[in-house]
Structures are given as structure tokens and as C-alpha cells.
């Protein structure tokens, strides 16, 4: 049985299908964005930067590095750490 329900000339079935399709598309887009941004633990960040955990903490408190709190965890964006490394190497070569 195919039910064709129209409200003020608007097909409800088509509206629902369109809304679901948009929601799925938006969900997939946000998932791909989150896959691009890799979050690292404090230990991983310190290893990449070749610094100790206390030094990482100091740099974070001074605003040299940006940390992200997720619940009780602290994370660093890999992309931002790489940019910090590039700027340090660039400064050191001048």
C-alpha cells in the first residue's frame, strides 16, 4: 500500500526522505573532518616535539601551545604541533 500524503501541496514522504538524506550527508561530512584532525595525548605530543612532559605543560600554560580538554583528558592537535615545529625550525635557521 503506497500512501501519498499531501499537506498544503507538500508531499510529506518526499520531505522526510530529503531531510534524512541531508542529515546523512552532513553526518558523513563532519566525520571526514574529524578524521582529518588527529588529537594526540600529552605523551605523544611531547615525543613529537622532543620535549619532556613538564616542558610541554610549561609551553601550554604560557600559550605557546594550545591544548584541548576533553573530559578529564588533555589533547593536542597534531596539525598545530607540526606548525609549532615549523615555526621553531624556521626561527632557528635565521
HELIX and SHEET records of a PDB file:
HELIX    1   1 UNK A   12  UNK A   36  1                                  25    
HELIX    2   2 UNK A   42  UNK A   49  1                                   8    
HELIX    3   3 UNK A   53  UNK A   61  1                                   9    
HELIX    4   4 UNK A   78  UNK A   92  1                                  15    
SHEET    1   A 2 UNK A   6  UNK A   7  0                                        
SHEET    2   A 2 UNK A  10  UNK A  11 -1                                        
SHEET    1   B 3 UNK A  39  UNK A  40  0                                        
SHEET    2   B 3 UNK A  73  UNK A  77 -1                                        
SHEET    3   B 3 UNK A  68  UNK A  70 -1                                        
END                                                                             
